[in-house]
Amino acid sequence: MVAAKDDLLVPNTRSLALTERLREAKLALADHSVHAVNVTQAPWLDETILRFRQAV
């Protein structure tokens, strides 16, 4: 799961709560992405996805 620490539309506390309820879920938090992590943090997101894919 990917979320932004400063997301105003979906607070990261919701992502944290969901991650705690999903077995084997992982959460990656972007520092400054608001609600557009795929646009504002594209390189970080790409690297995060690649690390996840390598781990599974």
RONU-245663 format. One record per residue (C-alpha): x, y negated, z negated; residue in one letter. Coordinates in steps of 0.2 Angstrom, whole numbers, padded with zeros to 4 digits, always signed. Layout:
N
XYZa/...
END
This chain:
56
+0000+0000+0000m/+0006-0017+0004v/+0001-0033-0004a/+0007-0051-0007a/+0011-0058-0024k/+0003-0075-0020d/-0013-0068-0010d/-0028-0079-0015l/-0041-0069-0005l/-0036-0052-0013v/-0026-0054-0029p/-0012-0042-0031n/-0020-0036-0047t/-0033-0027-0037r/-0019-0018-0027s/-0011-0013-0043l/-0027-0006-0050a/-0030+0004-0034l/-0012+0010-0034t/-0014+0016-0051e/-0030+0026-0047r/-0023+0034-0031l/-0012+0049-0034r/+0006+0047-0026e/+0002+0029-0020a/+0016+0017-0019k/+0014-0002-0019l/+0026-0014-0010a/+0023-0032-0015l/+0029-0046-0004a/+0035-0062-0012d/+0027-0076-0002h/+0015-0070+0011s/-0002-0076+0005v/-0014-0065+0015h/-0004-0063+0031a/+0011-0052+0026v/+0011-0045+0044n/+0014-0062+0051v/+0024-0071+0038t/+0035-0057+0032q/+0036-0046+0048a/+0054-0040+0046p/+0051-0036+0027w/+0035-0026+0032l/+0044-0017+0046d/+0058-0012+0034e/+0045-0007+0021t/+0036+0004+0033i/+0052+0012+0039l/+0057+0017+0021r/+0041+0024+0018f/+0041+0035+0034r/+0058+0041+0030q/+0053+0046+0012a/+0038+0057+0018v/
END
